[in-house]
Amino acid sequence: MSWSDGGMKPKLELKLSQKLVMTPQLQQAIKLLQLSRLELDEVVNQEMVENPLLEEQGNEGPEEEFNPESPEPAEPASETKELEGDLPEKREEFDSKWEDYYLDEGRDDGWSASNISQDEERPSYEQTLTKATSLAEHLLWQFSLSATSDREKEIGTAIIGEIDENGYLKTPLEEIAAITNTSVESIEVMLKVIQGFDPAGVGAKDLEECLLIQVKQLDLSGSLVESIIKNHLLDLEKKRYQNIVKACECTIEEVVEASKIIEHLEPKPGRPFFSSENVYITPDIYVVKAEDGQYVVALNDDGLPKLKISPFYRTLLRSKGEVSDKTKSYLEEKFRSALWLVRSIEQRNRTIQLVGESIVKFQQEFMEKGVSALKPLILRQVADDIEMHESTVSRVTTNKYMYTPQGIYELKFFFNGSLPRIGDQSDNLSSIAVREMIRKMVENEDHTHPLKDQEIVTLLKDADIEIARRTVSKYRSWLKIPPASRRKQPY
């Protein structure tokens, strides 16, 4: 077959194109953006272990004078431009010399969270540690004051060991008897002793027994309260008071008074002893109101290590002939890695600062009035404002928190959908603000005639808010507000 007819044939062609390559350094910078403070601290500490050129800035004394004319290893300029290109060029401070960052231990970035509050003396972390008493420890302490023999202590300890965190004994008595090699009757005797301990209701097998134990300790045995617990708990839950009135031959007032007593009983006696640890959130950004009425956004760098390049290894890099080529190649590689980490952390901090300032600008009314004044906000608005990509803003808002005059909130809290106002599409309302309005409506409702979902829709429509009934039901569920039938009170 001849190729002279212009048919297809193989050929070589040279083509130039530009594309962004995800180098390991660039991947590291992107990863650092979405790390929380704790995760960032762990990453930095790990890098300091693996990279001998990284040191934490301290008070070791003045360093040697740095000569900018001294030879330094080449920097990954092209990758740096790719990474820094996501930041707006108008931020001139980001283009400052990186050598100043890791050489100047005493640099001052101006506003920082450490300038907001200066406590002369703070208690150490160890001084603030404490260990809460568990439910089992509390019961064993009481049982040690009640048991008279080693055998009783053995049986009582076995029973307490089977009580769950809610205070219930779900394990069959026969199984505990087999474990302790004793009779079920002996287990029942010790269980009665434990059921008389604090907290009231502990050691019960189910909710009914738990409440009856508490009623007995309140000296209400034989009362209407006990009768309702034994026979009408479901009617009480559904607010079917008339069924209880007919069955117990009493007045509605008596049923209401009895229900109030039952409401104050503890369905989970072990609740005060829950072992779940409190999680303390350290905000990444502080927002404070200055004397001129403007809000100042300050990055919280307290507790985060400030890195520098080791002067010892920097001297080795500048030396000629004193180290082998292999050693120098290794040090140059570690130098580039350390420099990239420092730059990535600095860019992370700058980006968080920019996003925080943009959020405060869009949510100015929230800072003044609270959740009810929260404005609708999407990632694109902030991204366009700070001239970054939406994905960058999304990463920055992950696991980051902002301290505001209204409390501490995750950055993602400020991004929410909108609901249209009737007749004014330009003034949409935040979905979070609408949920807050629903919560206040239910809080101030007439408990004898609680608001139904459709009635809430009507009230919101009177406030020029267009919303569907199913949306109100969804918001009510998110707020953990029961339906109107469950909220109704007889008087």
FIKOL-239010 format. One record per atom (N, C-alpha, C, CB): x, y, z. Coordinates in steps of 0.05 Angstrom, whole numbers, plus 5000, padded with zeros to 4 digits. Last residue first. Glycine has a CB too. Layout:
<rs>
XYZ
...
</rs>
This chain:
<rs>
395354396618
394854666627
397354806636
392754676650
397253956589
394353986594
393654266603
393353786613
402054056537
401454036565
398554086570
403254236581
405553806480
403153906491
402853856521
400753796477
409753566455
410253806471
407853906486
411454026454
407753166424
409553086446
410153326465
412152966436
405053436385
403553246402
405153166427
402753006386
409053716358
407153866376
405753676394
405154016359
415353336361
412953446348
411053576368
411553236332
421553566394
419453366388
417053496374
418553226414
427553796371
425053886382
422853686375
424254176371
432753776351
431853576371
429453676386
434153516391
434254066309
434354206334
433454026357
432554456334
433153706268
435953776274
436253916301
436953966252
427553726271
428953476279
431953536285
428753266256
426654236252
425854166280
427253916289
422754136281
428454186200
429954356218
429254296247
429254656212
424453836181
427253756181
428953926200
428453776152
419854146188
420053886202
422953796203
418353676188
421054556152
420754616180
421054356197
418054746186
420954256105
423454376113
423354456143
424054626096
415654116102
417553896106
420354006114
417853726081
413454616092
412854486117
414954266123
410054376118
417955106062
416054886061
415754746088
416954676039
418355816061
419355556070
417255346069
420455586099
419956476057
418656266042
419955996050
418856306011
418757006099
420656786094
419156556081
421956686120
415957436120
416957456093
419057236086
418157726087
413557346167
416157476169
417557496142
417957346189
409357036151
408757316160
411257476163
407257306187
412156576143
411256716120
410456996127
408856566107
412956426196
415256496180
414456646155
416956256173
407656296208
408956516222
411456606207
409756416251
406755866173
405156116170
406556346184
402356066182
410455486192
410655586165
409255846161
409555366145
408155406242
410755536241
411255646213
412955336249
403555146226
403255406239
405955556239
402155366268
405754676206
404454856187
404055126199
401754736179
407654446254
409554526233
408354726214
410554276219
404354746312
404754536292
406654636270
402054436281
405754976376
405755036348
406154786331
407855246341
401554776431
404154806418
403854846388
405854556423
397754946475
397154936446
399754976431
395055146438
400154936523
397654796521
396654766492
395454946538
404655246516
405054956519
402454796519
406554896544
405555726470
403655656490
403755346493
400755756484
412655866457
409855786450
408155736474
409955546432
417955996462
415956186472
413056116466
416556466461
420555576438
421255646465
419155826478
423955776466
418655596386
417855366403
418455436432
419455116395
421256076370
418356046369
417355826387
417455996340
426655936376
425456146394
422456136393
426456416385
427155556335
427655486363
426455676382
430755466367
426055866290
424255646297
424655566326
424655406279
430556206291
427856316293
425856106302
426956446267
434555826281
434555976307
431756106312
436756186307
433255686229
433055486250
432955616278
435355286249
434456176205
431656086205
431255866226
430855976177
439956186211
438356396224
435456316226
438656666209
441255756178
441855736207
440255946222
444855776212
439955966128
438455736139
438855696169
439155476124
439656666120
441256426126
439456206137
443556486145
435656986071
436256936099
437756676102
433756936116
436457486019
435957216028
436857186057
437257006011
435357965988
435857966017
435057696028
434258186031
433857935936
436558035941
437358015971
436858315932
428557815932
430457595927
433357675934
430357495898
423257975958
425858105958
428057885956
426258275985
418457695958
418457955946
421158095946
416558125959
420257336014
418157385996
418357675985
415357346009
426957096015
424857266027
422757326006
426057526039
429656436010
428856685999
426756836016
427756645971
435056186048
432156166042
431256436032
430556076068
441455876038
439756106042
436856036035
440656346024
446855516070
445055576049
443255806056
443355336042
453355706097
450755576098
448955676075
449355646125
458955816134
458055756107
455455606108
460255606091
460255836186
459556086174
458656056145
461856286175
461955326200
459355426210
458455666195
459655486240
467155256183
465055166165
462255256175
465054866164
470055436227
469855606204
467655526185
472555616190
466655336289
468255226268
467955406243
467454926261
466755816342
465355676321
467355566301
463355866307
465856086406
467655946388
466055776368
469655756404
462356726414
463156456422
465156336402
460756276425
461457236398
459057076403
459756786411
457357066378
466357466387
464857566410
462357406416
464057856404
470056856369
468557106363
467257216388
466457056341
474956436347
473856556371
472656826363
476056596393
474455906302
474756196305
473456286331
473556346281
477955326278
475955456295
476555756298
475755316322
478454786232
479455046242
477155186257
480455216218
476954336203
478154306230
479454556240
480154076230
477054676143
476854406155
478354406182
477854186136
478155146117
475955146137
475554876150
473355226123
482055006080
482755176103
480655166124
483155466093
479354706042
481354576059
481954746084
483954526043
476055116020
474854876033
476854736052
473754676012
479855445998
478155546020
476955316035
475955736010
481555095958
483455195978
481955296002
485255415966
477055025927
478154795941
480154875962
479554605921
476355535904
474455435925
475555205940
471855355911
482455925899
480555725889
478755625912
482155485877
482756645911
483756365913
481656175901
484356295943
481557185923
482857095898
484256835901
484857305890
478457345964
481357325970
482957215946
481757145994
473457345938
474357575954
477357575958
472857585980
472856845916
473057075898
474157315913
470357145886
472456545964
474556495945
475056725926
473956235929
467756755986
470356796000
472656755981
470556616025
464156575947
464356855954
466956925967
461956925972
464856015945
465656175922
465956475929
463656145899
462655825992
465555825989
466456005966
466555545984
457356246016
458356016002
461356045998
456855965975
452456476061
455156496051
456056236039
457156576074
447456866092
448156636075
450856686063
446056606052
448957126158
448357166130
448956906114
449857406119
446257166223
448157036205
447157056176
448456736213
443057376262
443957556241
445957436222
445257806254
442356966299
439957066284
440757256261
438057206303
447256916324
446456726303
444156826286
445756456316
449557606335
449357326341
448157166318
447657276365
450758156331
448058076340
447757776346
446058156321
456158246315
454758436332
452258316346
453958676316
457657826283
459457906305
458058096325
461958036294
453557846246
453657626265
455357696289
454757366251
454958286216
452558306233
452558076253
450058306216
459458096187
459758316206
457358326226
459958586191
460757686151
459057636174
459257846195
459657356185
464357876113
461757796104
459757766127
461857536088
468757986146
467658206129
464858136121
469458246105
469857496169
468957716186
467757936170
471357816202
471557226122
469057136136
468057366154
469656886153
476257506111
474057516092
471457436105
474657336068
479457386155
478757666150
476357686131
481157816138
479856816147
478656936171
477757216167
480456916195
482656806099
479956696100
478456806125
480056386101
487557046116
485957166094
483057066095
487157106067
489256676155
488856956162
486957086141
491557116163
489956216125
487956216146
487256506154
488956066171
494156406093
491656336081
489356336101
491756066066
498356476130
497356706114
494556646103
499356776092
498955936147
498156146166
496956396151
500556236183
500555696099
498155606113
497155826132
498655346129
505255956090
503056006072
500455916084
503555846045
508255766133
507756046131
505456106112
510356196121
508255226120
506955306145
506355606144
508755246169
511155246072
508455146072
506955226097
508454836070
516155446089
514455606071
511555516071
515655586043
517755016121
517455286133
515655456115
520255426136
517954616083
516154586106
515654866118
517354396127
521854806048
519154776038
517154746062
518954526021
526354786081
525455046071
522555026061
527255136048
526754236090
526254416112
525154676103
528754456129
527954076037
525553966051
524754146074
526153686061
532754346028
530354406011
527754306024
530654275983
535854086067
535454376068
532954456052
537954526057
535953566050
534553626075
534053926078
536153526099
539053656004
536353536002
534753596027
536553225997
543753836027
542254006009
539353916006
543554025981
545353386056
544653636070
543053826053
547153776081
546453036013
544452966033
543453216048
545552756054
550653305989
548153255974
545853185993
548653025954
554453286029
553353546021
550753516005
555453696005
555452736030
554352866054
553053136047
556452916075
557552675979
555152525987
553852656011
555952235994
562152995981
559953055962
557352915970
560652985933
564353116049
564252966023
561953056006
564152666029
566753736075
564953506076
564953376049
562053596084
570454116063
570554006090
568753766093
569754216110
569954356013
571954156017
572054026044
574654266011
567254926039
568254806015
570454606021
569355025995
561155116072
563955046072
564754906046
564554856096
555855176071
557455396060
560355326058
557155646076
554054726098
553354756070
554954976057
550354836069
556054826149
557154606134
556454636104
556054336145
552755246164
555555296161
556855076145
556955326188
548054976168
548155186148
551155256143
546655436157
548954646211
548854526185
548954726163
546354356183
548955066250
551254886248
551254756220
551154666269
543955316248
546355466240
548855286236
547055686260
538255006224
540454976243
542855136232
541154686247
532855416208
534855236198
537255236217
535755316169
526855406249
529055546236
530955326226
530555736256
519955486271
522255326261
524455516249
521355136240
516055486326
517155656305
519755536297
517455956316
510455086346
513355126344
514155306321
514754856341
504755356378
505855226354
508855286352
504355336329
503455656422
503755366426
504855226401
501155246433
500156136386
501056056413
501155756414
499156176435
498056356342
500456196338
501656106365
502556346323
492356546316
493356446342
495656256337
491056296357
491657156281
492256866280
493356776307
494256806257
486357606287
489057536295
489457236294
489757646323
482558126264
482957836261
485857776267
482157736233
478558616292
481258546285
481558236285
483358666305
473359046276
474058776285
476858706274
471958566277
472459716299
473059526278
473859256290
475159636259
472060076341
469659936333
470059736311
467560126324
476660286360
475260436339
472760306329
477160496316
478559886394
477360136406
475860296385
479560296418
476559246365
478459456373
476959706384
480259536349
474358616381
473458886373
475459096383
470558936383
477258026354
476758206377
475958476365
479258226395
477957376339
476757616329
475957786352
474157546311
483056896328
481657066347
480457306333
483457146371
483856246303
483556526297
482056666320
482156576270
483855746323
486055816305
486156116299
485855666278
482255566390
481655696365
484155756349
480155956370
482154946418
483855186417
483355316390
486855106419
477554596456
478154706430
479954956432
475554766414
477554026493
477954306494
478954406467
479954386516
473053546509
474953616488
475153926488
473953516460
472353116564
471753376552
473953446531
471553596573
471252416559
473052646565
472052896551
475852576556
466551996589
467352136564
468952386572
464952216547
464451716631
467351746630
468351886605
468751476631
459051896671
459951826644
462951896643
458351976622
456652006718
459251876720
460351796693
459151636738
451552196711
453552376722
456352266723
452652446750
449051706689
449651936672
451752126684
447252086665
447151276717
450051296713
450951546698
451151056700
441551296714
442951376739
445951416736
442451166760
437351496671
440051386668
441751456693
441451486642
432751746687
432551486672
435251356668
431251536645
431152046746
433452006728
433251736713
436052016744
425352476754
426852226760
429052196739
424951986761
422352886735
424752956750
426352716759
424053126774
417952646713
419852786695
422452856709
418553036684
415252486758
416552276741
418652406723
414552116725
413152976775
414952826792
416552626776
413452676815
409853086732
412053276738
414153136756
411053526752
406052686736
407952686713
410252866718
406452776687
403352846782
404852596782
406852586759
402952356781
400953316762
402853326784
404553076786
401353376810
397653076722
399753276715
401853296737
398453546709
394252766753
395952636734
398252826726
394352556709
391653166782
393252966796
395152826777
391452766811
388853416741
390853566756
392753376771
389453756776
385253046724
387453116706
389653266720
386353286682
383652576777
383352826762
385652876744
382853056780
382351866773
383352106786
382952346768
386452076793
382251316755
380051446769
380951686786
378451246787
385851056725
386551086753
384351226770
389151246756
383451046674
384350796686
384850826716
386950706673
382151596665
380051386665
380951136680
379151316637
387251836667
385051926685
382851706688
383852186674
389951576626
390851526654
388651616674
393451686660
387151776582
387151486587
387951416616
389051346567
388352316587
385652236591
385451926596
383852306568
393752366573
392952396601
390152296606
393152686609
397952216533
395052136533
394052126562
394751856520
403152326521
401552546532
398552476531
402052806516
406451906508
404852016486
403052246495
403151806474
408451786559
410251876538
408852016516
411851636528
403751606585
405151856594
407051966573
406651796621
402751146557
400851366556
402051626565
398351306573
407350856573
406950926545
404951156541
406050686529
406450806628
408850956619
408451036589
411350786622
402450556659
401750756639
404150916629
399650936650
403950186700
401850116681
401450306657
399250086695
408150356733
407750076729
405950016705
406549956754
407750916732
410150786723
409750496717
412450816744
402650986755
403151066727
405650936716
403451376725
403550786806
401550656789
402050736760
398750736797
407251156827
408050876824
406150736805
408050736851
403851616827
406351616812
407251326807
408551766827
399951496863
399251506835
401751506817
397551766829
403151036912
401951296902
401151276873
403951526907
405850606930
402950596931
401650846921
402150546959
411450986951
410350726945
407350726949
411650506963
414451436960
411951466945
410751196937
412451636921
419551526982
417351457000
414651516986
417551617026
423751576949
422351826955
419951786973
421451956929
425151046943
426851216960
425651486966
429551246946
421050906908
421150786935
422850956953
422150496934
422551186863
419951256876
419951146904
417551136860
427250916850
427351196858
424851286872
427851376834
425150426836
427050446858
427250726868
429850346849
421950566792
420650476816
422550476841
419650186812
425850696754
424150906764
422750826790
421950986744
428150186747
429750416754
428050636767
431350526730
423849886728
424949826754
426650056765
426649566753
423150156678
421050146698
422050086725
418949936690
428050066651
427250336659
425050326680
426250486634
431449476679
430149626658
429249906669
427749476646
434349306723
434549146698
433349296674
433148886701
438449716766
435949626755
436349476729
433949866751
443149946786
442849656788
440149546778
443149576817
440550566810
442750406799
442250116804
445450496812
436850876835
436050736811
438150566799
435050926791
441051396858
438451256861
437651136834
436251456870
448151286858
445751436851
443251276852
446051566824
447551036924
447451266907
449151206881
448551526922
444150406938
446450586937
445750836921
448950456926
440450016935
439950226954
442150436955
439550106981
442349656900
440249826890
439450046910
437749666883
445749366934
446949556914
444849746904
448249406891
441949046960
443649226975
444749446957
445949076989
439848756918
438048936933
439649136949
436148776952
444348456906
443348656886
441548856900
441948516863
444748106949
446848316945
445948536926
449448186935
440147806938
440447946963
442448166961
441347746985
441147586887
438947776891
439147936917
436247626890
445447256899
445847476881
443647686884
445947386851
442846876930
444947036942
445547286925
447546866946
439346656892
438246796915
440346976928
437146586935
442846396858
441446636848
440346796871
439246566828
448846176892
446046146884
444946416874
444346046907
455546136863
453746166886
450846146875
454146436900
460046246830
459645986842
457846006867
462345846849
460646696801
461546716829
461146446844
459946936843
458646526751
461346636753
462446626782
461346926743
453546366764
455346166754
458246266757
454746096725
451346856779
451446646799
453446426790
448646516803
451447126730
453147226752
453447006774
452047486764
447646816704
450346826693
452346926715
450547006669
443046916733
444046636732
446946636722
442346466713
442047446723
443047376749
444247096750
440747396770
444247716660
442447546676
443647466702
441647296660
446248396652
447048116653
445147946670
449948096665
444648916659
443448766636
444148466637
444348886610
443649386701
444849116703
443448946682
444448986731
445250076691
443449846689
445049586690
441849856663
448250536687
447350456713
445550216714
445950686726
450650666640
448050806646
446950736674
446050726625
454950336638
455450616644
452850776649
456950746621
452849716671
453849876649
454050176657
452049846625
454949236717
453249466713
454449646692
452949626740
458648846727
456848796704
454949026700
455248546709
461348996773
462848976748
461048936723
464748746750
457448926811
458149196803
459749196777
459749336825
457648366815
455148496806
455848776796
453048516829
462848276835
462048156809
459548296798
461547856813
462548546883
464448646863
463648536836
467348566870
458848216911
458148496904
459948616883
458348666929
461747746915
459247746900
458548036892
456947626917
466147916947
466647786921
464147806903
467547496925
463548106992
465148296976
465648176948
467848356989
461547637012
459647847003
461148046985
458447997027
466347387025
464547267005
462547476994
463047027017
468447697065
469847687040
468047567018
472347517042
463248077099
464947837095
466347857068
463347577098
460348537099
461548447124
463348217121
459248377143
459149137062
459748847062
461148777088
461448767038
459149697068
456749547074
457349247077
454649577052
463549957051
462450037078
460149867086
461650327077
464249757001
466249697021
465449767049
468849827014
460049996974
459749716981
461849637002
460049536956
462050506965
459750476983
459450186992
457250566968
466350366931
466950516956
464550486975
467450806950
463550146888
465349976904
466050106931
467849906889
460950596868
459350376880
461050196897
458050206858
465250896850
463451016869
461750796883
461551216856
467550556813
469050636836
467250746858
471250836829
463350536775
464150296789
465750356814
465950116770
463251066757
460850956771
461650706787
458650886751
469451426772
467651266755
465251156771
469151036741
471452076785
470851816796
468851676778
469651846825
476152416742
473452386753
473052106764
471352456732
482252706753
480952456743
478252426757
482852206749
485753276727
484253136748
482852896736
482153326761
490253806715
489353536709
487853426733
491653356702
492654286726
489854286719
488654016713
489454466695
497954196734
496354286757
493454286751
497254566764
499854056684
499653846704
497853936728
502353756714
500154556660
498154356650
497654136671
499054236624
500855086708
501854886689
499654696682
504354736701
497655716709
498155456721
499155266700
495555346735
501156326695
499056136686
499655866700
498956106655
502356986706
502756716716
500456546707
502956716747
501157416672
503857396684
504357106694
504157586707
498157406610
497857326638
500657286649
496257066640
495857786563
498457726574
498157666604
500357976570
492257756504
492157716533
494857646543
490057496540
493757916453
491057976463
490957956493
489057786451
498557746435
498358026443
495658096456
498858206420
497857236418
499257276443
499157556453
502157186440
495457286369
493757226392
495157266418
492756936390
498257866337
497957586341
496357536366
500757446344
500458386296
498258276312
498457976314
495558356301
507058306280
504958506286
502858376304
503658616261
510857926275
508957946253
506758146259
507657676249
517557986287
514958056298
512958086275
515058306315
523457596300
521657736282
518957776295
521357586256
527757366327
526157566341
524257706323
527957766354
530457026294
528856916316
527057116329
530756796337
531556996230
531057206250
529257086272
529657446237
531856566195
534256656208
533756846231
536056786188
526956446172
528256236189
530856326202
528655996172
525556956150
523656796167
525156606185
521656656149
529557136118
528957286142
527257126161
527657546136
529156786076
531556766093
531056906120
534056876080
524756946048
524456716066
526856686085
524056466051
522857606038
524957406036
524657186057
527757536039
515957696019
518357776033
520357546032
517757846062
511057615997
513357595979
515957665992
512957765955
507357736034
507857446029
510257406011
505457316017
506858276033
508458166055
509057866051
506958206081
503558385991
506458415987
508058286009
507158715985
498358195964
499358155991
502358155989
498357886002
497058235911
496958485927
497958445955
494158585927
497057735890
499557875888
499558135905
500057945859
493857225928
493757465913
496357615913
491557645923
496056535920
495556765937
495457025921
497756785959
497356165884
494556165893
493956395911
493955905907
502756185875
501056315856
498156325864
501256185830
505655885909
504956155918
503056295899
507456315922
506155415879
504855405905
503855675913
506655295926
508755585834
506255435831
504655445857
506755145822
513355795857
511555975843
508855845839
512656055816
515655335878
514755545896
512755725882
517155695906
516955065832
514854945849
513855155868
515954705864
521055405813
518655355797
516355245814
519255165774
524955395855
523555645848
520955585833
525255825832
527555085902
525754985881
523855215872
524054755891
534055365908
531355335918
529555235895
530255595930
540755145919
538655245901
535955185913
538955115873
544355315978
543355125959
541055245943
542454875974
548555905979
546355745991
545455545970
544055926001
554356275991
552856085973
550855925989
554855895959
553656936016
554656666019
553056476002
554556576049
551257406015
552757335991
553957055992
555057535988
548757486063
547057406041
548657336016
545157626034
551057236121
551957386098
550357306074
555057336093
549157306188
548657166162
549457346139
545657086160
552657226247
551657416227
551357276200
553557666224
550456716291
552456846275
551157026255
554356636262
545456876340
546756696321
548956856307
544656596300
544756966411
544957076384
546356876365
546357346384
541156446447
543056666445
543256756416
545756586456
537256076453
540055976455
542056196454
540555776433
531656066460
533256276471
536156196474
532156376498
528955836398
528955856427
530656086436
529955596439
525755506345
526955756355
526655766385
525555996342
527554846331
525555026341
526855276352
523854886363
530454626269
530654676298
528354866305
533354796306
532554206217
530354356229
530754386259
527654226223
536553876200
536954156195
534754336208
537054216166
535053346208
536953466228
537353766224
539553336226
528953076203
530653266189
532453406209
528953476174
526052746237
527152626213
529152816199
524952556194
524453076279
525852836286
527352726261
523852616296
521853476252
524153546267
525853306275
523453706292
517453186232
519453286213
522053366228
518353526198
514753096280
515852866265
517952956246
513552716251
513353616294
515053466312
516353226297
513553376336
509953726250
512353886254
514353736272
511754156267
505753356259
507353346235
509953496238
505753466211
503853536309
504953266306
506653246281
502653056305
501954046295
504054016316
505453746314
502954066344
497853906260
500254056250
502554026270
499454346246
494353656295
495553506274
498053646263
493553446251
492954106327
494153866339
495653696318
492153696353
490554446289
492954526304
494454286316
492154726326
488954056229
488354206253
490854286268
486454046272
490254116159
490853996185
489854176207
493953956188
489654336109
487254226122
487854096149
486054026104
494754506094
492554696095
490254586112
491654766067
498154066090
498354236114
495954426117
500954386114
496853886038
496053726062
496053896087
497953486065
499254276007
496354246006
495354096031
495454105981
504654176019
503454436025
500454426026
504354646004
505253646001
505653706029
504253976036
508553716036
504553725946
502653555961
502753605991
503053255955
509154015936
506554145933
504353985947
505854175903
513053625947
512953865963
510254015961
515254055953
511953225908
511553165937
511453415954
513852985946
508153555855
510553455867
510153385896
512853665864
503853535810
503653515839
506153385850
501053345846
504554005759
505353735769
505253735799
508253665758
500754335714
501554335742
502054055751
499454475759
503154465648
501354345666
502454345694
500654055657
503954655581
504354725609
502254575626
504255035613
507454405523
505054455538
505754515567
503054215537
509854275458
510254405484
507654455497
511854675480
511753735417
509553915426
510154015454
506853765426
513953415361
514853545385
512753755393
517653675382
512652795330
511853075332
512753185359
508853105328
513452295282
514352405307
513652705307
517352365311
508551845251
510552065250
511152165278
509452295232
505051365211
506351445236
508351665232
507651205249
499551565169
502151445172
503351535198
503951515148
493651575128
494951595154
497651445154
493051465176
494351825059
493251675080
494751705107
493151385073
496252075013
495552245036
494252095058
493652465026
498051744974
495351844971
494452014995
493451614968
502951534987
502951774971
500151894968
504051724944
503551065011
502751285029
502551545013
504751315052
501150434983
502750684981
501650894999
502850784952
501749765000
500050005000
501850255000
498150005025
</rs>
